[in-house]
Amino acid sequence: MKIIPVLDVMGGLAVHGKSGKREEYKPLKSVLCNSSNPVEIAEKYKENGAKTVYVADLDAIMRNGDNFEIIKKIDMNKIVDAGVKDKNDLQNVLKICNKAIIGTGTLKDLNLLKEKDIILSLDFKDGKLLNYDLDEILSYVNEKTPLIILDISSVGTQMGINVELIKNIIHKVDNPIYIGGGIRDEEDVKIAYDLGVNGVLIATAIHKGILNLRELIEKYGN
């Protein structure tokens, strides 16, 4: 299972995200790094064994400029959510990363789900998939396209993962599955591992020192 640390970037800084309330995000404070510089934090992720980083460009998602020049400087495998709506957005994002995340929160053109080098983020808030019917959108997706089950309401809260939601989607598809939002402690990571999830996105628990990134990767990573 891949352990994928997360970087939320806004205004050129790494920020701490909570429940998708972006107006309340503050510069990140982390036990890993005495800096809110996204490049420096990504370097710490790498030093601790991470091979891939998930980057959310919050400015791009909110259509308030972007942080592409900073993201370009991150020297590791990158999957990036920059609020892709259409093919032009997708082409621009793929210039700065290995795979572009297409989230149901921003997606307008369902034909994008046939493209290569994408990951579909199923964005749930308060238990509901944003903007689409789950079965309908899954019918558009190539079975090799990875899916992220992102519980936006739980991001940054350490409320725990939504096991029933994860099980429901695993039963519907054969796609690689990643989960994000609400990871509380190692027990949640172990639950994901036992469910057969392919990857876990983690930020808050690592930055607070509740989970040790290097130890997690050594124990559960591949």
Secondary structure as UniProt FT lines:
FT   STRAND          2..10
FT   TURN            11..12
FT   STRAND          13..16
FT   TURN            19..20
FT   HELIX           22..24
FT   STRAND          26..27
FT   HELIX           38..47
FT   TURN            48..49
FT   STRAND          52..57
FT   HELIX           58..61
FT   TURN            62..63
FT   HELIX           68..72
FT   STRAND          77..81
FT   HELIX           87..93
FT   TURN            94..95
FT   STRAND          99..103
FT   TURN            104..106
FT   HELIX           110..114
FT   STRAND          118..125
FT   TURN            126..127
FT   STRAND          128..129
FT   HELIX           134..140
FT   TURN            143..144
FT   STRAND          147..151
FT   HELIX           152..154
FT   TURN            155..157
FT   HELIX           163..172
FT   STRAND          177..180
FT   HELIX           186..195
FT   STRAND          199..202
FT   HELIX           204..207
FT   TURN            208..209
FT   HELIX           213..220
//
